[in-house]
Amino acid sequence: MSAAFASDGDLQRVLLERGCVTPGIETVLKQSSLVAYRANCIGTSPKVIDIVCTEHGCSAAAPGPPQAESQ
């Protein structure tokens, strides 16, 4: 069983904890038992969440500093 299937419930938990109810999910890396996803959360405050899953569970990457908008 792959990490993605083993952690599907945990992946959903991370998304809900981050307020991401209707995400578009893209797999960005598969390596051995590690799978990294990028979730594009659609809603009133759109955001992107990077999530890493292993056979032990999933966790969201810590957000980076806000990007300054160029004028």
Order of alpha helices (4+ residues) and beta strands (2+ residues): alpha-alpha-beta-beta-beta-beta
